Amino acid sequence: MTGPTGPGDVPVMLNQLIRNRMAEHGWSYTDLENRSAHALTRGRWQQLGSGTPQKRFPDPASLTVIATVLDVDITTVVLAAARAVGLDVRSQASALAALLPEGTERLPDVMRDAILALVRAAVADSAQDRDGAVPAARAADTAVDWPKSAAPSRRRHNGPTGEPRADSR
């Protein structure tokens, strides 16, 4: 996930990121100070969230604290801070990556690999040559190796022993 963006895939400014997260969670600047274990004071949070143009880029330790407290990835915070000091930054991620929901990075490896295999197969399919053949170099990349036991539909409809639940018959 690339993080919150404004119009035209331009990352939000740091003050917007802070204010948005405060509004989403009902946090005050005091709450942010407490969540940061006082690593950033209430006054510093207020300064960062006020929209006052920043003269200096925040130090790495502060960026890490901000990301942790706001529960967003560090890249989002770095890009937002860069905008706050006047740098013109734009997201380099694909439009598909921007559509991924929050928490995607926490998927288990087997699920992530299966999703990647599916996307690779779709990309290879769209790149077929005129005869409809998938180039051999891409064909090996498109195999989906996902155990049935890990399939979400199986876990959703069956009980813990694998037997169909009464409500799924």
C-alpha positions in Angstrom: 0.0 0.0 0.0 1.3 3.4 -0.9 -0.7 5.5 1.6 -3.2 8.3 1.4 -3.0 10.5 -1.6 -4.7 13.6 -2.7 -5.8 14.6 -6.3 -3.6 13.2 -9.0 -1.8 10.6 -6.8 0.0 13.4 -4.9 0.6 12.3 -1.3 -1.1 14.4 1.3 0.9 16.9 3.3 2.0 15.9 6.8 -0.5 18.2 8.5 -3.3 16.7 6.4 -2.2 13.1 7.3 -2.1 14.0 11.0 -5.4 15.7 10.9 -7.1 12.9 8.9 -5.9 10.3 11.3 -6.9 12.4 14.3 -10.4 12.8 12.9 -10.7 9.1 12.0 -9.8 8.0 15.5 -11.0 10.9 17.6 -7.5 11.7 18.8 -6.4 15.0 20.3 -2.8 16.3 20.2 -2.5 15.2 23.8 -3.5 11.7 22.7 -0.8 11.7 20.1 1.8 12.8 22.6 0.7 10.0 24.9 0.6 7.4 22.1 4.2 8.5 21.2 5.3 7.8 24.8 6.2 11.6 24.9 8.8 11.2 22.2 7.0 14.1 20.5 5.4 16.7 22.7 1.8 17.9 22.3 3.3 21.2 21.0 5.3 19.5 18.3 2.3 17.4 17.2 0.3 20.7 17.1 3.0 22.3 15.1 3.1 19.4 12.6 -0.7 19.3 12.3 -1.3 23.0 12.0 -0.4 23.4 8.4 2.3 26.0 9.2 5.0 25.5 6.5 7.8 23.4 7.8 11.3 24.8 7.3 13.2 21.5 8.0 12.6 17.9 7.2 11.8 15.9 10.4 14.6 13.7 11.6 14.4 9.9 11.0 13.5 9.2 14.7 10.5 11.6 14.5 9.4 10.2 11.2 9.4 6.7 12.7 7.4 7.9 15.8 4.9 9.6 13.5 4.4 6.5 11.4 4.0 4.3 14.5 1.6 6.6 16.3 -0.5 7.3 13.2 -0.4 3.6 12.3 0.7 4.2 8.7 3.7 3.0 6.7 6.9 5.0 6.9 6.8 5.8 3.2 3.5 7.6 3.6 5.0 9.8 6.4 8.2 10.5 4.5 6.3 11.6 1.4 3.9 13.7 3.5 6.9 15.3 5.2 8.6 16.0 1.9 5.4 17.8 0.7 5.4 19.8 3.9 8.8 21.2 3.2 7.9 22.0 -0.4 9.1 19.0 -2.4 7.0 18.0 -5.4 6.5 14.3 -4.8 4.2 12.0 -6.7 3.4 8.4 -6.1 5.3 6.0 -8.4 3.0 3.1 -7.6 0.7 1.6 -10.2 -3.0 2.3 -10.2 -3.6 -1.3 -9.1 -1.3 -0.9 -6.1 -3.3 2.2 -5.0 -6.4 0.1 -4.9 -5.0 -2.4 -2.4 -6.8 -2.2 1.0 -5.0 -1.2 4.2 -3.4 -4.2 5.8 -2.5 -6.0 2.6 1.2 -6.1 3.7 0.1 -8.3 6.6 -1.2 -11.2 4.4 0.5 -14.5 5.0 3.2 -15.4 2.5 1.1 -18.2 0.9 -1.8 -15.8 0.3 0.5 -13.1 -1.1 2.2 -15.6 -3.4 -1.1 -16.9 -4.7 -2.4 -13.3 -5.4 0.9 -12.5 -7.1 0.6 -15.6 -9.2 -2.9 -14.7 -10.2 -1.9 -11.2 -11.2 1.1 -12.5 -13.1 -1.2 -15.0 -15.0 -3.5 -12.1 -15.9 -0.7 -10.0 -17.1 0.8 -12.8 -19.1 -2.7 -13.6 -20.6 -3.0 -10.0 -21.7 0.4 -10.1 -23.3 -0.3 -13.2 -25.4 1.1 -13.1 -28.9 -1.3 -12.9 -31.9 -1.6 -16.7 -32.1 -2.9 -16.8 -28.5 0.1 -18.5 -27.1 1.7 -17.4 -23.8 5.4 -16.9 -24.3 7.3 -19.8 -22.7 9.3 -17.4 -20.5 6.1 -16.2 -18.9 4.2 -19.5 -18.7 6.4 -20.8 -15.9 5.7 -17.7 -13.9 2.0 -18.1 -14.0 1.4 -21.3 -12.1 -0.8 -20.9 -9.1 0.4 -23.2 -6.3 -2.0 -22.8 -3.4 -3.0 -25.6 -1.2 -6.8 -26.2 -1.0 -6.6 -26.1 2.8 -5.5 -22.4 2.6 -8.4 -21.4 0.3 -10.6 -18.7 2.0 -13.8 -20.2 0.7 -13.0 -23.6 2.4 -12.3 -22.0 5.7 -15.4 -19.8 5.5 -17.9 -22.7 4.7 -16.4 -25.5 6.7 -16.0 -26.0 10.4 -12.6 -26.5 12.1 -12.6 -30.2 11.3 -13.1 -29.6 7.6 -16.7 -30.9 7.8 -19.4 -28.6 6.3 -21.1 -26.5 8.9 -24.8 -26.8 9.3 -25.4 -23.3 8.0 -23.4 -23.9 4.8 -25.4 -26.9 3.4 
